[in-house]
Amino acid sequence: GSFEINGEITADNGEVASDLTLFIFDLSGRNGDIRVDGLNGEITLSGLNPWTTLPQQTLTAEHLDVGLPLTDLSLTMALPGDDSLRIDFASAKLAGGRIVVDPSVLQLRPDGNAMMLNVRGVDISALLEDVDIPGLAVSGRLTGHIPVRMTNGEIVIENGRLDADSAGTLRYVPTSGDVPLDLDDGNMELVLDALANFEFTELGIEVNRQAGGSTELGLHIAGANPDLYDGYPIEFNVNLSGDLDKIVRESLAGWRIPEEIRKKLSGF
């Protein structure tokens, strides 16, 4: 890829003014664990100290890997010149669905930022491909919201909620004794028997994460196993642990992006 800057910079009585346009053509690159491919955009810079853009600047990217693969990204944003990044619209495809970000203002430092992630129709089976849980297969799509904020450099999630759009299936037959369910031994056998071939009518996941802690995922599921108790309806709640936390941890790695932008801008 490539980029170019066109325009002019003028100085009058010590005051510097700019009228520059940054053109980005199919750029790709990596910063730590974050990789972007096919980045394109046209950004009009109305000031350089501090960096300032006109409103409604647009960037697109074919692929952004922040631990989970996002594709077909679209971002409408502005740098108001007050050390912040204003997001008017952001959207990306994930696992056959879409992630849409509410309008937000992010400070170009990690602490104090907050953002609402709206999840629409994400395919559960595709989402679980990056999670190493042998014996687990789920069909269905998730829709919901995940409110995220930064506190003391840590990601915090309070009362996130994802629900299945419709009925589906969940089959879990563990191949080892390491089961990512927080259950006592008395209930473990019953739950595993039910999940061996579970046809759910309801499936919901509550998502919470404390600063400095692991992600807590609470699963509510209702339905029946046709092979258990003649298909008698079952409803239960379990806490998920283990490698499932990887989905949340890695998908939110992109929260480092505003801080990386600040570092890059301060280098000019």
HELIX and SHEET records of a PDB file:
HELIX    1   1 ILE A  124  LEU A  127  1                                   4    
HELIX    2   2 LEU A  128  ASP A  130  5                                   3    
HELIX    3   3 ASP A  185  LEU A  195  1                                  11    
HELIX    4   4 TYR A  229  GLY A  231  5                                   3    
HELIX    5   5 GLY A  242  LEU A  244  5                                   3    
HELIX    6   6 ASP A  245  SER A  251  1                                   7    
HELIX    7   7 ALA A  253  ARG A  256  5                                   4    
HELIX    8   8 ILE A  257  SER A  266  1                                  10    
SHEET    1   A 4 SER A   2  ASP A  12  0                                        
SHEET    2   A 4 GLU A  15  ASN A  31 -1                                        
SHEET    3   A 4 ILE A  34  LEU A  48 -1                                        
SHEET    4   A 4 TRP A  51  THR A  53 -1                                        
SHEET    1   B13 SER A   2  ASP A  12  0                                        
SHEET    2   B13 GLU A  15  ASN A  31 -1                                        
SHEET    3   B13 ILE A  34  LEU A  48 -1                                        
SHEET    4   B13 GLN A  57  ASP A  65 -1                                        
SHEET    5   B13 PRO A  69  ALA A  78 -1                                        
SHEET    6   B13 SER A  84  LEU A  94 -1                                        
SHEET    7   B13 GLY A  97  VAL A 101 -1                                        
SHEET    8   B13 ALA A 114  ASP A 123 -1                                        
SHEET    9   B13 ARG A 141  THR A 151 -1                                        
SHEET   10   B13 GLU A 154  ALA A 164 -1                                        
SHEET   11   B13 PHE A 198  ARG A 209 -1                                        
SHEET   12   B13 GLY A 168  TYR A 172 -1                                        
SHEET   13   B13 LEU A 136  VAL A 138 -1                                        
SHEET    1   C 7 SER A   2  ASP A  12  0                                        
SHEET    2   C 7 GLU A  15  ASN A  31 -1                                        
SHEET    3   C 7 ILE A  34  LEU A  48 -1                                        
SHEET    4   C 7 GLN A  57  ASP A  65 -1                                        
SHEET    5   C 7 PRO A  69  ALA A  78 -1                                        
SHEET    6   C 7 SER A  84  LEU A  94 -1                                        
SHEET    7   C 7 SER A 104  GLN A 107 -1                                        
SHEET    1   D14 SER A   2  ASP A  12  0                                        
SHEET    2   D14 GLU A  15  ASN A  31 -1                                        
SHEET    3   D14 ILE A  34  LEU A  48 -1                                        
SHEET    4   D14 GLN A  57  ASP A  65 -1                                        
SHEET    5   D14 PRO A  69  ALA A  78 -1                                        
SHEET    6   D14 SER A  84  LEU A  94 -1                                        
SHEET    7   D14 GLY A  97  VAL A 101 -1                                        
SHEET    8   D14 ALA A 114  ASP A 123 -1                                        
SHEET    9   D14 ARG A 141  THR A 151 -1                                        
SHEET   10   D14 GLU A 154  ALA A 164 -1                                        
SHEET   11   D14 PHE A 198  ARG A 209 -1                                        
SHEET   12   D14 THR A 215  ALA A 224 -1                                        
SHEET   13   D14 ILE A 234  LEU A 240 -1                                        
SHEET   14   D14 LEU A 181  ASP A 182 -1                                        
END                                                                             
